């Protein structure tokens, strides 16, 4: 433990954000922290600030200079940049190429990649999303039962990610299973160990794929990256790998998690489900409301680069900070009825995609995929019933929430008979 004599007793807390107790009671604990001290010092894991208030989280997220986000122990500037407290980085796993860099390089990358994720580019991909969603439902719709994670919410975003990167579509299971297991499985489990053991081979395959695109570029994001230059020089292998790893990881599991959690909620709240079925014009606001409510990327770490005051607390250089998007998105000072899902909530200034220089570059794509996948389910198997005993929730991962399994039953339907879209 690390004590801070300069922090008042009313701002010191003691809880393990990796524990089952925290995961099962997170909304309640966050609400208590917001009322007591929205910027609190936690003595666990060597000591860190845990920030739950909307205004404080927004202040930190917007200030990328004071609150740096990169993994660089023993940095030359004397700041010991760290990853999320208590979460070991899998051996050999690269840094998150866009997520863990700052400054001009980060800005140049975002500008260069933005056209791939623009609203116009996303709309061009929508027909393919719809084809994939219908095709995967077709594979099980005659059975009257399926797993909405394994059979649907996991493969659809994975296929789209493969297409965007230019990777072979049939490799989707390899990538989806690895990132899904790293996020979903407890870190002391065999599933987690098996997934982490596959990381080096996957990185090697990505480097070989990038090399093939250097030799023979195509019309895909990987080909763009290997030709992209910063300060007059092309990116090296490590930089390309970092970016690919970041984009693939963000593409194959976050939308899966949001879709699965939302389908579980709709499956257990029939009035909400009926409202969305009867009023499809609500999908736009409903998408943002599910994003706010679940905030699947629940929190993010920062390192303080200079002394600063946040929420009445003095944070010092080299302090570590966790900002909770989930807590901010349930702040009663910002959102009326924050713990209810209000499908037509407007305005909805949620922070589910982050804020400031590191705001999620794929937000338009994530919204579109979520809307397509949920609407396809409600259109084609509107009477699905969740088998609650078989639902498997993520455990022990404070940064990410989601479902490993979501078994359902429904009235068997008729396939559309379309050919595989890839």
N, C-alpha and C positions, 0 to 999 in steps of 0.2 A: 504494500500500500504506500501511497504518497500523500502526505498531509500538506495543507497549504495554510500557514499561520496568517496569511493576509486575506483569507476568505472567511467571512462571518459564518458562525455556526448554522444560521438559518439557510445558508446557501450550500451546505455540504450534504450530499446524499450518499447512500451506500446500497447499490443494487447491481446485480450482474445481468447485463443486457444480453448475455448468451443463454441465460437460464430458461427452463420451461416456465417457471413462475412469471418471468417477465414477458415471454412470448404469449402466454395465455391471458395476461392481464394488461397488455401494453396500453390500450386506450385509457384504462382507469389510472394507471401509473402516470402516463403522460399528462392527463388532466390534473392530477394532484400536483405534479411538478409545475405546470403552468400557473396554477393558483398560488403555489408557495414560492417558487423561484424559477422563472422561465429560462434562466441561465444558471445552471447549478454545477457545482464541482463534485465529481465522483472520484472517490479514492481508489477504485479498482483499476487494474491493468496499468499501474504506474501513475494514475491520475489523469483525468481529462474533464473538459467541460461538456456537459450534455445540454443542448439547447432545444427547447420545446415551443417557445412562443413564436407566432407567425412573424411579427415585426423583427425580432432578433434573428430568426433564420433567414429572412429576406435580406437583412443588412449584411450578414456574413456571406451569403451566396453571391451577392452583387459585387463584393469587394475581393476580387481575385488576387490583388497585390498583397493585402494584409492577411488574407486567409488562403494560403497556397494549397494546391491539391496535387501532390505528386509523391511518388514513392522513391525516395533517394536518401537512405541512411548515410550519415557521415558526409553530407554535402559540403562543397567547398565554401559556401557562404556561412558556414557555422550553424545552419539550421538543420535539425535532424528530422527531415520529412518522413512521415510514417504512413503506413496503410491503416486500415480500420483496426481499432484497438481489440486485441485478442483474436484476430483472424489471421492465421499464418498464411503467407502466400505459397501456393503449391510450388514444389521444387521445380525451378526452371520456367515457371509461368512468366510470360512477358508482362511488362507494364501495360496499362490500358492506354493505347496510343493517343487517343484524343482526350480521354478523361484524366490522365495523370501528367499532363504537360501544361505549361502556362506560357504567357508572353507571346512574342511575334510568331513563333513557330506554330503555336496553337491557333492563333488568329488566321494565319495563312492556310492552315489545314481546313479549318471550318469554312472559310470562303471558297476554297477549291472544291470541297465536297458538297457544299450546299445545293448545287443544281441537281444532284442525284436524289435529294430528299425534298425538293420543292413541292408545293401543292400540285403544280402541273405535272411533274414527273410521277407523283403518287397516283394521280388520276389515270395516267396512262397505264399504270400497273393494276388498277382496280379490276378490269375484266379477268386478268390472270388469277388474282386473289379469289374472285367469285368462282371461277372454274375449279380451282383447287379445293375450295371449301365444299362445293357440291360433290366433287369426285370422292373426297375422303368420306363424306357422309354416305354416299352411294355404297361404299364397301361394307357398311354395317346396317343400313337402314332396313333391310329385309329381315334382320335378325331380331329386332325388337330390343336389343341391348347393345351397349358399347361403353367404352371408357372415353369420356369427352376430353381427357388429357392425352392419353397415349394414342388414341385413334383419330384425334381431330385437332385439338388446340396446340399440340406440340408439332405435328408434321406440317400444318399449313404455313405458319411463319418460317419454319425451317426451310421449306421448299422455296419460298419467296426470297429468303436470305441467300440461298445457293444461287438463285437466278441473278440476283443483284450483283453478287461477287463474281459471277461467272464460273463458280465451282460446279462440278458434276452434280446434277440434281439428285441422283440416286444415293449420294453420300449423306443425305440429310439426317439419317438415323445416327450416324457416327457423331456428327456435331451436336445434334439435339440431345442425344443421350449423355454425352460428356458434360456439356454445360448444365443440363438439367440435374445430373447427379451431383455435380459440384455445389449447386445451389440448394438442392432439396435434401441431400443425405446428411445425417449428422457426421461431424468430422472424425469421430472415432469409429465409424461404421466401415464394413467391408466395401460397400457400394462406393463410398467416398474415396477410399484408398484405391480401388480399381479405376475409378475415373481419373484421379490425379496421375496414376501410373501411365495413362494413355496420353498425357499432355505432351511429352517430348516428341512422340511419334507424330502427333497431329501437327505440331509446330514444324517439324521437318517436312511433312507433306505440303503445308502451306508455303514454305520457302521454295520447294520444288515447283509448286504451281505458279508462284510469282515469277520464278525464273523462266518458266515456259511462256508466260505472258510477255516477258521482256523480249523473248525471241520472236513470238508471234502474237502481237497484241490483237485483242478483239474489242467489241463494243460492250465493255463491262467495267465495273468499278476497279477491279484489280489491275486491269490494263491501264486505267487512268493513273492509279497510284504509282506504278513502276515507271511511268513517264513524267510524273510530277516533279518539279524542281523547287527547292527552297534556297534562297540566296545563290542562285545560279548553279546549284548542284542537285543531282537526283537523290532521292532517299536511299539510304543503305538498307541492307536486308533486315536489320534489327528494327529500323523505323517502320518499314512496310509491314513486318510481322506484328508489331505492336498495334498498328492501326487495324489490320485485318482481324486480329484477335478481339479487339474492342468492338468492332462493328458486328462480327459474327455473334459474339457473346450477347450483345444487346439485342440482336435480331431474333435469336432462336429461343430465348426463354422469358424475356420480360412481357411480351405480348401474350405468350402462352399463359403466364401466371395471371395477368389481368383478366383474360378471357375466362379461364377456369374458375377463378374466384367469383366473377360476375355471374357465370352460369350456375354456380352453386347457390349464390344468393337468390337469383331469380327462381331457381328450382325449389327453394324453401320459403319463398315469399310470393305466393300465387297472385296476390293483388297487384304487385309491381309487375309481374310477368304479363298479366292480362292488360295492364295499362300500356305497356310497351308494344304488345301485339296489336292492340286496338288503335294505338296512336303512333304509327311509325315515324311521324314527323318529330317525335321526341328523341330519335336516335342521336342527333347532334349534341343536345344538352345532356342526354343520359350518358354518353361516352365520357364527357368531362366529369360528370358526377361520380361515375365508377372509378375514374382515375383519381379523383380527390379522395374518395372514401377509402379505397384500398391502398393507394400509394405504394405499389409493389416494390419499387426501389425506396425502401423505408428511410434510409439514413445515409449520410455521407460524412467522411472524415476530412478535416482540414488541419493545417499546421499554421500557427500564428507567427508571422514574420516580424511584427513590431508591436509594441505595447498599444493597447486599444481598449476602449470602454464599450461594452455591449450590455444592454439591459441593466445598467447600473453596476455591473461587475467589471473589474479591471483584469483583462486578459494580458498575459505577458508573452514576450517573444519566446518561441519554442514550446509554448503550451499547445496541447492537442485538443481538438474540438470535434465533437460529433453533432451535426445538425440533423434533427429529425423531421423529414418531410411529412411523415405520417402525423406527428404531433402538430405541426404547423397547419396541416390541412384539416385538423379537427379543433382548431382554436375557436372557441365560442365568441371571441371578440371580432373575428373576421367572418365567421359563417354562422348563420342562424340554423338551429337544429343540426349541429355539426355531426352528430352520431346517427343521423337518419339519412337514407338515400332519397333525395328529392329529384326526380327525373327531369323536371323542368327548371332546376335551379339556375337563376341568372340574376346578377352576374356571378361568375364562379372563378375567382382569381386563385385557383389552386396552384400548388407548387410541385405537382407530381412529376413534371418534366425538369425540375430544377429551375434555376433562375440565374441570370447573369451570364458570364462568359462560358460557363460549362452547361448551359441549358441543353437538353437532349436534342441532338441534331436530327434524330429520326422521329420527332413528335408527330409530324403529319402522316408519316407512314404507319406509325403505331395506331393512331386514331382510325385510319381507314381500315387496317386489318381487323382491329377489334370490332368495328361496326359491321363489317362484312361477315365475320365469323358468328357473332351473336345473332344477327338478323337471319342468317341462313339456318341456324338451329331453331329459332323461334318460328320460322316459316315452315320448316319441313318436319320437325318433331316437337310441336308445341306442347304436347302433353307429357314430356319426359319427366320421370320421377327419379330423384337422387336416392341411391342406396347408401344411406348415411354411414352405415357400419363399414363400408369399404373406402370411404374418403380418407386420403392420406395427405396431411398438411406438412409443409416444410417445418423442420424442427432445428433449433439451435443456430439459425442464421439470422442475425439481427439486421443485416443489410437488405435482405430480400425476403419477400413472402410469396407463397404460391401453393399449388397443390401438386402432389406426385401422382395421385389417382383420383378420378371422379367417375365412378361407375353409375350408369343410369339405365333405366328401362323405359320403353315407349311403345306405342302402337306401331307395329311394323308398317313400313311404307314401301313405295315403288321407286326403283332407281330411275334416274334420268337417262341412263344408258350412254352417257357421254364417254368418249375415249379419254385416256389419261392425258392431262394438259401439258405434260413435259416430255 
